[in-house]
Amino acid sequence: MNDSAWRPQPGPQTDAIRKAWVPELFFGGARGGGKSDFLLGDFAQDVPADYGSNWHGILFRQTYKQLEEIIKRSLVMYPNWFGPDKVTWRAGDSMWVWANGATLKLRYAESDTDWMEYQGHQYGWIGWDELPTWASPENFMRMKGCLRCADPRVPYRRIRASGNPGGPGHQWVKRYFGIDRFPRGYELVGDPDNPALKARRMYLPSKLTDNKILTTADPEYLDRLKELGSPELVRQWVDGDWDGVVGAYFPEFTARDHIIRLAASDIPENWTRLRAMDWGSAKPFAVYWAAVADGTETLDGRLFPRGALVVYREYYGARKPNEGVRMAAEDVARAIADLDGDDRIQDSVIDPAAWQQNGGPSIAERMMTATNGKVAFRHGDNKRIPGWDQVRARLKGDGERPMIYVTDRCENLIRTLPALQGDIMKPEDIDTEAEDHAGDALRYLCMARPYIAKGRTPAPPANAGLRLDTLFKEREQHLRVNRHRI
C-alpha cells in the first residue's frame, strides 16, 4: 500500500471495515461521516488477497447523477491506493479492473425492476450507497440472489450499505437494520418478519465529528448544516437522528395524543362500527375497523368526544414492508369475516379500483360472494386532497381533543402514517411511492364519516352595536385629545 493511500479513520469507519464477518452491514447516520469512502474501501481491502482474481463486486446508487459523485471519489482513491499501473477505470463499462482480475462495477438502479438486469450474475460483494433513497427494498432484496462466489477461499461474501436518515426509504431501512430497536447500533439483529432466521445484520452509526479529515479541511461545514432551517433535518444530518421525519405530511399525529391501549372488546356494543379497505395484491392491502364514540363512555381513562373515530383493529397483508402477499380476494374476504367476529358493521367502504371489472367479477364482488354477503363494500370516496384534509381535521380535532384515535394494535398504521411525506411535484398530495396503503384505508374511513370542526364564535368587536353618529363623535374626541398632547 502506498504511503498516501486511503486508510479508514479511527472510530466507526475502522470498526466497520474490520467487521467483514457481518453478512449485511449498514454504515450511516449524519452527513459527512465518510460513508462513501467506507464502501469503496470495504470492497478494495479484499483485492490483494490470494482469492483476488475471483473477488468481484457491484456498487449501486439510485440515479446516474448520484453515481457520478462516487465515481469521482473512486478516481481519487483507487489509483492512489494501488498505483495507476495496477488498477484501470473502464469508463465505457463503468467498472474498475485490477491487474489481478478483481472487478468492481458502479451502477444505478432507478426502477424497482432493475435487479432483473443482473440475473445469473455472481458477486462476492454488493454495495448500496445512500440506501434510504430507494422507496422500496425490492432491488436490495432481489440482488441478494447474486451474492455468491464459487471460490472457497473467499471467507466473507457480504452486503454493505450506507445512508443518512430521511428519504423515501427511511422507515424500511430503519426497521430492516434494527435501528428502531438499537439506535446506537453495534447489535447483530435478525429478520423482524421472520425471527427464526439467523441474525445477520448490523447498524454502525457515524457522525460528522468522526470524520476528522473533513472537519479539519472544512471547519465551517458543521455550521452550514446547522443553518438548514428545519430542526428535524438538522437532527438527522448533524446527529444522525432516525426518529424524526422531515417533511412529514401529518406532523399532527403523535403517540401521546392519538395512540391508545384498548382492546376491541372494551368498546361499547352500541357504538356505530365502520370498516374501510385499501385493496392490494403485489402491494399490501390494509383493512381497518373503527367505532364512533357517543360521547358518554370513558375508556382508557379518557372521555372520547361525541363523533370521534376509534380505530381498533388492523388487517395488513404484507410479506415485508411495501410488498403484498398476493392472496386471492376470496381468502382475504373470509379472513375479514372472521375478524369481524360479532361486530355489527354498519358501513363498509373500499377503494373504487376494487370495483373494476376486467373480464370477470370485480374484487369487491368476489369478496361479497365468498362470504355470502357478510363482507360487502360500497365504493369509497377516493378524492385524495379532501380525503387527506379529513384525516388532518380529525387529527387536530376541536383544538383541545383529537377526533380520531388509534389503538396500539394497529402497528402498521402507527408505523407508516408518521412517515408519509408530501409529493414534491404536488405538495398538497402524498408521495405515492411511499408505503401509503394504511394511510389510504384511513382516508376512506374518514371520508365515510366526514368531520367538520366546530368553529369558535368570535368575540364581538368593541364597537359592535354603536350607531354611526356615535362612532364619528368618538373619533372627533380622539383627535382632540391627540392634538392637545401634541
C-alpha positions in Angstrom: 0.0 0.0 0.0 1.3 3.4 -0.9 2.1 5.8 1.9 -0.5 8.3 0.6 -3.2 5.6 0.1 -6.6 5.8 1.7 -6.9 4.3 5.1 -10.0 4.1 7.3 -10.2 6.7 10.0 -10.1 5.7 13.7 -13.6 5.2 15.1 -16.7 3.9 13.3 -15.1 3.7 9.9 -12.3 1.4 11.1 -14.9 -0.6 13.1 -17.0 -1.1 10.0 -14.0 -2.2 7.9 -13.0 -4.7 10.4 -16.4 -6.3 10.6 -16.2 -8.2 7.3 -17.7 -11.2 9.1 -21.1 -9.5 9.3 -23.1 -10.6 6.3 -25.1 -7.3 6.0 -23.9 -4.0 7.5 -25.4 -0.6 7.3 -23.0 2.3 7.9 -24.6 5.7 8.3 -26.2 8.4 10.3 -25.1 12.0 10.0 -23.8 13.8 6.9 -20.1 13.8 6.3 -19.4 10.6 8.2 -17.2 9.1 5.5 -19.8 6.7 4.2 -18.9 6.5 0.5 -15.2 6.1 1.4 -16.2 3.2 3.6 -18.0 1.4 0.8 -15.1 1.8 -1.7 -12.6 0.8 1.0 -14.5 -2.2 2.2 -14.6 -3.8 -1.2 -11.0 -2.9 -2.0 -9.4 -4.4 1.1 -10.0 -7.9 -0.3 -8.4 -7.2 -3.7 -4.8 -8.1 -2.7 -5.9 -11.4 -1.1 -5.0 -14.7 -2.7 -8.5 -15.0 -4.0 -8.4 -11.5 -5.6 -8.8 -12.9 -9.1 -12.3 -14.1 -8.1 -13.2 -11.0 -6.0 -16.0 -9.3 -7.9 -18.4 -6.6 -6.6 -21.1 -4.2 -7.7 -21.9 -0.8 -6.1 -25.3 0.9 -6.7 -26.6 4.4 -6.5 -30.3 5.2 -7.3 -29.6 7.6 -10.2 -26.8 8.2 -12.7 -26.3 11.7 -11.4 -25.8 10.4 -7.9 -23.4 7.7 -9.2 -21.2 10.4 -10.7 -20.1 11.5 -7.2 -18.9 8.1 -6.1 -17.1 7.6 -9.5 -15.3 10.9 -8.9 -14.2 9.8 -5.4 -13.1 6.3 -6.7 -10.9 8.0 -9.3 -9.0 9.6 -6.5 -8.9 6.7 -4.1 -8.0 3.7 -6.2 -5.1 4.8 -8.4 -3.6 6.5 -5.3 -4.1 3.3 -3.2 -3.0 0.6 -5.7 -0.9 2.6 -8.2 -2.1 3.6 -11.7 -0.5 0.6 -13.3 -2.4 -1.9 -11.0 -5.9 -0.6 -11.5 -7.8 0.7 -14.5 -11.1 2.6 -14.8 -13.1 1.4 -17.8 -15.5 4.3 -18.4 -17.4 2.6 -21.1 -18.2 -0.3 -18.8 -18.4 1.8 -15.7 -16.1 -0.7 -14.0 -12.8 -0.8 -12.1 -10.5 -3.7 -13.2 -7.4 -4.6 -11.1 -4.3 -6.3 -12.6 -5.0 -9.5 -10.7 -8.6 -9.8 -12.2 -10.7 -8.3 -9.4 -13.5 -6.1 -10.6 -16.0 -3.5 -9.2 -18.9 -2.3 -11.2 -20.5 1.0 -10.4 -24.2 1.0 -11.4 -27.5 2.8 -10.8 -30.9 1.2 -10.2 -33.8 3.7 -10.7 -36.7 1.2 -11.3 -37.9 -1.5 -9.0 -37.2 -4.0 -11.8 -33.6 -3.0 -12.4 -32.4 -6.1 -10.5 -33.6 -8.2 -13.4 -30.6 -6.9 -15.4 -28.3 -8.9 -13.1 -30.0 -12.3 -13.1 -27.3 -15.0 -13.3 -24.5 -12.7 -12.1 -22.2 -13.6 -9.3 -20.7 -11.1 -6.8 -18.9 -11.7 -3.6 -19.6 -8.1 -2.5 -22.7 -5.9 -3.1 -22.9 -2.3 -2.0 -25.6 0.3 -1.8 -24.7 4.0 -1.4 -27.5 6.1 0.3 -29.8 3.2 0.7 -32.8 5.3 2.1 -33.1 7.0 -1.3 -34.9 3.8 -2.5 -38.5 4.0 -1.5 -38.9 0.2 -1.9 -36.5 -2.6 -0.8 -37.2 -4.5 -4.0 -33.8 -4.1 -5.7 -31.9 -4.6 -2.4 -33.7 -7.8 -1.6 -33.6 -9.3 -5.1 -29.9 -8.7 -5.6 -29.2 -11.0 -2.6 -29.7 -13.8 -5.1 -26.5 -12.6 -6.8 -24.4 -12.8 -3.7 -22.4 -15.9 -4.3 -18.8 -17.0 -5.2 -17.6 -20.4 -6.2 -14.0 -19.8 -4.8 -13.9 -21.5 -1.3 -11.0 -19.2 -0.3 -13.4 -16.2 -0.2 -14.1 -16.0 3.6 -16.8 -13.4 3.7 -19.4 -12.8 1.0 -21.2 -9.6 2.2 -23.6 -6.8 1.6 -22.7 -3.2 2.6 -24.9 -0.1 2.6 -24.7 3.5 3.7 -27.1 6.3 4.1 -28.5 9.2 6.1 -31.8 9.3 8.0 -34.7 10.6 5.8 -35.7 9.9 2.3 -38.5 7.7 0.9 -36.9 4.5 2.3 -36.3 5.9 5.8 -38.8 3.5 7.5 -37.9 0.2 5.9 -34.2 0.8 6.3 -34.7 1.7 9.9 -36.7 -1.4 10.6 -34.6 -3.8 8.5 -31.3 -3.0 10.2 -32.9 -2.8 13.7 -32.3 0.9 14.1 -35.7 1.2 15.7 -34.7 -1.3 18.4 -31.0 -0.4 18.7 -30.5 3.2 17.7 -26.9 3.1 19.0 -26.0 0.2 16.7 -23.4 -2.5 17.0 -26.0 -5.1 17.6 -26.4 -8.2 15.4 -30.1 -8.4 14.5 -32.3 -10.8 12.7 -35.2 -10.5 10.3 -38.1 -8.7 12.0 -40.6 -10.6 9.8 -39.0 -14.0 10.4 -37.4 -14.3 13.9 -36.5 -17.9 13.2 -33.8 -16.8 10.7 -30.2 -16.4 11.9 -29.2 -12.8 12.9 -27.2 -11.4 10.0 -27.5 -7.6 10.1 -25.8 -4.7 11.9 -26.1 -0.9 12.0 -23.0 1.1 12.7 -23.7 4.8 13.3 -21.3 7.5 12.1 -21.3 11.2 12.6 -19.6 14.2 11.1 -17.3 14.5 14.1 -16.0 11.1 13.3 -14.6 12.4 10.0 -11.6 14.3 11.2 -10.3 14.8 7.7 -13.4 16.7 6.6 -13.8 18.7 9.8 -10.2 19.8 9.6 -10.3 20.7 5.9 -13.7 22.4 6.2 -14.3 23.5 9.8 -17.3 25.6 8.8 -19.2 22.6 7.3 -21.0 21.8 10.6 -22.2 25.4 11.0 -23.6 25.3 7.5 -25.5 22.1 8.3 -27.0 23.8 11.4 -28.3 26.6 9.2 -30.6 24.3 7.2 -33.6 25.7 8.9 -35.7 22.6 9.7 -35.0 21.3 13.3 -35.8 17.7 12.1 -33.4 18.0 9.2 -30.6 19.4 11.4 -31.1 16.5 13.9 -30.9 14.0 11.0 -27.9 15.4 9.2 -25.9 16.5 12.2 -26.8 14.0 14.9 -27.9 11.0 12.7 -31.4 11.0 14.4 -33.6 8.4 12.9 -36.7 9.2 15.0 -37.7 12.5 13.3 -39.3 12.6 9.9 -38.5 15.6 7.8 -41.4 16.9 5.7 -43.9 14.6 7.5 -47.4 15.1 5.9 -49.1 14.6 9.2 -47.0 16.2 11.9 -50.1 16.4 14.0 -50.0 12.6 14.6 -48.4 11.9 18.0 -48.2 8.9 20.3 -49.3 11.0 23.2 -52.5 12.4 21.6 -53.6 9.6 19.3 -52.4 6.2 20.3 -54.4 4.4 23.0 -54.2 1.0 24.7 -57.6 -0.6 24.1 -59.0 -4.0 23.1 -61.9 -4.4 20.7 -63.8 -6.0 23.5 -63.5 -2.8 25.5 -65.6 -0.8 23.0 -69.3 -0.5 23.8 -71.5 -2.6 21.6 -73.9 0.3 20.8 -71.2 2.4 19.1 -71.6 2.6 15.4 -69.0 0.3 13.6 -67.3 1.1 10.3 -64.9 -0.8 8.1 -62.6 0.5 5.4 -60.1 -1.2 3.0 -57.4 -0.4 0.5 -57.0 -3.3 -1.8 -53.6 -4.7 -2.8 -52.1 -7.9 -4.1 -48.5 -7.2 -5.3 -48.6 -4.3 -2.8 -50.0 -4.6 0.7 -53.7 -4.4 1.4 -55.0 -2.6 4.5 -58.3 -3.0 6.4 -59.3 -1.0 9.4 -62.2 -1.2 11.8 -63.4 1.9 13.7 -66.1 2.7 16.2 -67.9 6.1 16.5 -67.8 7.4 20.1 -71.1 8.5 21.5 -69.6 11.0 24.0 -70.8 9.2 27.1 -68.3 6.3 27.7 -64.9 6.7 29.5 -62.3 4.3 28.1 -58.6 4.1 28.6 -59.0 6.7 31.3 -60.4 9.3 28.9 -63.8 10.5 27.6 -63.9 10.4 23.9 -65.8 13.3 22.3 -69.0 12.5 20.5 -68.3 11.6 16.9 -64.7 10.7 17.4 -63.4 7.6 15.5 -61.6 4.9 17.5 -59.6 2.7 15.1 -59.5 -0.6 17.0 -58.5 -3.3 14.6 -56.0 -3.8 11.7 -55.6 -6.4 9.0 -52.5 -5.7 6.9 -51.5 -8.0 4.1 -47.7 -7.6 3.7 -44.9 -10.1 3.4 -42.5 -7.3 4.2 -42.6 -3.5 4.1 -44.4 -2.4 0.9 -44.7 -5.9 -0.5 -48.0 -7.7 -0.7 -48.9 -11.3 0.0 -50.8 -11.9 -3.3 -53.8 -13.5 -1.6 -56.9 -14.4 -3.5 -59.7 -11.9 -2.9 -61.9 -14.7 -1.6 -59.3 -15.7 1.1 -58.9 -12.1 2.2 -62.7 -11.7 2.5 -63.0 -14.9 4.6 -60.3 -13.6 6.9 -62.1 -10.2 7.2 -65.3 -12.0 8.1 -63.5 -14.0 10.8 -62.0 -10.8 12.2 -65.4 -9.2 12.3 -66.5 -11.6 14.9 -69.7 -10.4 16.5 -69.2 -6.8 15.4 -72.3 -5.3 13.7 -70.7 -3.4 10.8 -73.0 -0.6 9.7 -70.9 0.8 6.9 -68.0 -0.7 4.8 -66.0 1.1 2.1 -63.3 0.1 -0.3 -61.2 1.9 -2.8 -63.1 2.2 -6.1 -60.4 0.3 -8.0 -61.6 -2.9 -6.3 -64.9 -2.5 -8.3 -63.3 -2.5 -11.7 -64.3 -5.4 -13.9 -61.5 -6.8 -16.0 -63.2 -9.7 -17.9 -65.0 -11.0 -14.8 -66.4 -10.2 -11.4 -64.7 -7.3 -9.6 -62.6 -7.9 -6.5 -65.3 -6.4 -4.3 -68.0 -8.7 -5.9 -65.8 -11.8 -5.4 -65.3 -10.9 -1.7 -69.0 -10.5 -1.2 -69.8 -13.8 -2.9 -67.2 -15.7 -1.0 -68.8 -14.6 2.4 -72.4 -14.8 1.4 -72.7 -11.0 1.6 -71.1 -10.6 5.0 -68.1 -8.7 3.6 -69.9 -6.3 1.4 -68.3 -3.0 0.5 -69.6 0.1 -1.2 -67.5 2.5 -3.3 -65.2 4.6 -1.1 -64.7 8.2 -1.8 -61.3 8.4 -3.5 -60.9 12.2 -3.6 -57.3 12.5 -2.4 -56.9 16.1 -1.3 -60.2 16.3 0.5 -59.6 12.9 2.0 -56.2 13.9 3.4 -57.9 17.1 4.7 -60.4 14.9 6.6 -57.6 12.9 8.2 -55.8 16.0 9.2 -59.0 17.6 10.6 -59.7 14.6 12.8 -56.1 14.5 14.0 -56.3 18.2 15.0 -59.9 17.8 16.4 -61.5 20.7 18.2 -58.3 22.2 19.3 -58.5 20.5 22.7 -59.1 16.9 21.8 -58.5 14.8 18.7 -61.4 13.4 16.8 -59.6 10.2 15.9 -57.7 7.6 18.0 -55.7 4.5 17.1 -55.2 1.5 19.3 -51.7 0.2 19.8 -52.8 -3.0 17.9 -52.7 -1.1 14.6 -49.0 -1.5 14.2 -48.6 -0.8 10.5 -50.8 2.3 10.6 -48.7 3.6 13.5 -45.5 2.7 11.6 -46.3 4.3 8.3 -48.6 7.3 8.9 -45.9 9.4 10.5 -43.5 8.6 7.7 -45.8 9.8 4.9 -44.4 12.8 3.0 -45.8 15.3 0.6 -45.3 14.8 -3.2 -42.5 17.1 -4.5 -44.5 17.8 -7.7 -47.8 18.1 -5.9 -47.3 19.2 -2.3 -51.0 19.0 -1.4 -50.9 15.2 -2.0 -48.9 12.4 -0.5 -45.9 10.8 -2.3 -47.4 7.6 -3.6 -44.0 6.0 -3.9 -44.0 5.6 -0.1 -45.9 2.8 1.8 -49.2 4.6 1.9 -51.7 1.7 2.0 -52.7 2.1 5.6 -53.0 5.9 5.1 -55.3 5.3 2.1 -57.5 3.0 4.1 -57.7 5.6 6.9 -58.6 8.2 4.3 -61.5 6.1 3.0 -62.6 5.6 6.6 -62.6 9.3 7.3 -64.4 10.2 4.1 -67.1 7.7 5.0 -67.7 9.7 8.2 -67.0 13.3 7.4 -66.0 15.6 10.2 -66.4 19.4 10.3 -64.6 21.2 13.1 -66.9 23.4 15.1 -65.7 26.9 14.6 -65.5 29.1 17.6 -67.7 32.1 17.6 -65.5 35.2 17.5 -65.9 37.8 20.2 -67.9 40.8 19.0 -65.8 43.9 18.2 -65.6 46.5 21.0 -67.8 48.9 18.9 -70.4 46.4 17.9 -73.9 47.8 18.1 -72.9 51.5 18.1 -74.7 54.0 15.8 -72.7 55.7 13.0 -73.0 59.2 14.6 -71.7 57.8 17.9 -68.6 56.5 16.1 -68.0 59.8 14.5 -68.2 61.6 17.9 -65.7 59.1 19.4 -63.4 59.7 16.5 -63.5 63.6 16.9 -62.9 63.3 20.6 -59.9 61.0 20.0 -58.4 63.5 17.6 -58.9 66.5 20.0 -57.1 64.5 22.8 -54.2 63.7 20.5 -53.9 67.3 19.3 -53.8 68.5 22.9 -51.0 66.0 23.6 -49.0 67.2 20.6 
